[in-house]
């Protein structure tokens, strides 16, 4: 098994090296390693859900008039 592993390791020519990479390639590799692709969308969704919850709380406590329905 060890000899087969060494053979595969020595024969692998698909190793990514930084010498032939562009800036875009390096950024892509960083994104793959961190697993974060678009972190801003999650923050926007959480913010919108929070605003909707705050709206319901404000209406329930009487801070907003009941006939005020912008959406």
C-alpha positions as a LaTeX table, in Angstrom:
\begin{tabular}{lrrr}
\hline
Residue & $x$ (\AA) & $y$ (\AA) & $z$ (\AA) \\
\hline
Unk1 & 0.00 & 0.00 & 0.00 \\
Unk2 & 2.80 & 2.40 & 0.87 \\
Unk3 & 4.62 & 1.77 & $-2.41$ \\
Unk4 & 1.38 & 2.36 & $-4.34$ \\
Unk5 & 0.82 & 5.61 & $-2.40$ \\
Unk6 & 4.37 & 6.80 & $-3.12$ \\
Unk7 & 3.89 & 5.97 & $-6.80$ \\
Unk8 & 0.67 & 7.96 & $-6.96$ \\
Unk9 & 2.22 & 10.88 & $-5.07$ \\
Unk10 & 5.27 & 11.01 & $-7.37$ \\
Unk11 & 3.18 & 10.69 & $-10.52$ \\
Unk12 & 0.68 & 13.43 & $-9.65$ \\
Unk13 & 1.33 & 16.40 & $-11.94$ \\
Unk14 & $-1.89$ & 18.29 & $-11.10$ \\
Unk15 & $-0.48$ & 20.08 & $-8.06$ \\
Unk16 & $-1.45$ & 23.73 & $-7.94$ \\
Unk17 & 1.58 & 26.00 & $-7.67$ \\
Unk18 & 1.57 & 29.73 & $-7.15$ \\
Unk19 & 4.17 & 30.33 & $-9.88$ \\
Unk20 & 1.73 & 29.87 & $-12.72$ \\
Unk21 & $-1.33$ & 31.36 & $-11.00$ \\
Unk22 & $-3.02$ & 34.66 & $-11.64$ \\
Unk23 & $-4.49$ & 36.85 & $-8.91$ \\
Unk24 & $-7.96$ & 35.53 & $-9.75$ \\
Unk25 & $-6.75$ & 31.94 & $-9.37$ \\
Unk26 & $-5.34$ & 32.68 & $-5.92$ \\
Unk27 & $-8.56$ & 34.36 & $-4.79$ \\
Unk28 & $-10.57$ & 31.41 & $-6.09$ \\
Unk29 & $-8.39$ & 28.96 & $-4.16$ \\
Unk30 & $-8.79$ & 31.05 & $-0.99$ \\
Unk31 & $-12.59$ & 30.97 & $-1.37$ \\
Unk32 & $-12.54$ & 27.20 & $-1.82$ \\
Unk33 & $-10.47$ & 26.73 & 1.32 \\
Unk34 & $-12.56$ & 29.01 & 3.51 \\
Unk35 & $-15.91$ & 27.84 & 2.15 \\
Unk36 & $-17.26$ & 31.39 & 2.09 \\
Unk37 & $-18.63$ & 32.37 & $-1.28$ \\
Unk38 & $-20.94$ & 35.28 & $-0.64$ \\
Unk39 & $-21.12$ & 36.24 & 3.03 \\
Unk40 & $-23.01$ & 39.51 & 2.44 \\
Unk41 & $-26.24$ & 37.76 & 1.38 \\
Unk42 & $-26.57$ & 35.98 & 4.70 \\
Unk43 & $-26.18$ & 39.25 & 6.57 \\
Unk44 & $-28.77$ & 40.98 & 4.39 \\
Unk45 & $-31.30$ & 38.19 & 4.93 \\
Unk46 & $-30.77$ & 38.24 & 8.70 \\
Unk47 & $-31.18$ & 42.04 & 8.71 \\
Unk48 & $-34.46$ & 41.86 & 6.76 \\
Unk49 & $-35.88$ & 39.15 & 9.01 \\
Unk50 & $-34.90$ & 41.23 & 12.05 \\
Unk51 & $-36.64$ & 44.30 & 10.64 \\
Unk52 & $-39.82$ & 42.36 & 9.95 \\
Unk53 & $-39.81$ & 40.98 & 13.51 \\
Unk54 & $-39.23$ & 44.47 & 14.94 \\
Unk55 & $-42.14$ & 45.77 & 12.85 \\
Unk56 & $-44.48$ & 43.13 & 14.29 \\
Unk57 & $-43.32$ & 43.93 & 17.82 \\
Unk58 & $-43.80$ & 47.67 & 17.28 \\
Unk59 & $-47.31$ & 47.11 & 15.92 \\
Unk60 & $-48.15$ & 44.82 & 18.83 \\
Unk61 & $-46.97$ & 47.35 & 21.41 \\
Unk62 & $-48.83$ & 50.19 & 19.73 \\
Unk63 & $-45.84$ & 52.19 & 18.47 \\
Unk64 & $-47.16$ & 51.99 & 14.93 \\
Unk65 & $-50.78$ & 52.81 & 14.15 \\
Unk66 & $-52.84$ & 49.82 & 13.10 \\
Unk67 & $-53.90$ & 51.50 & 9.83 \\
Unk68 & $-50.26$ & 52.14 & 8.83 \\
Unk69 & $-49.58$ & 49.37 & 6.28 \\
Unk70 & $-46.76$ & 50.27 & 3.89 \\
Unk71 & $-46.39$ & 46.62 & 2.88 \\
\hline
\end{tabular}
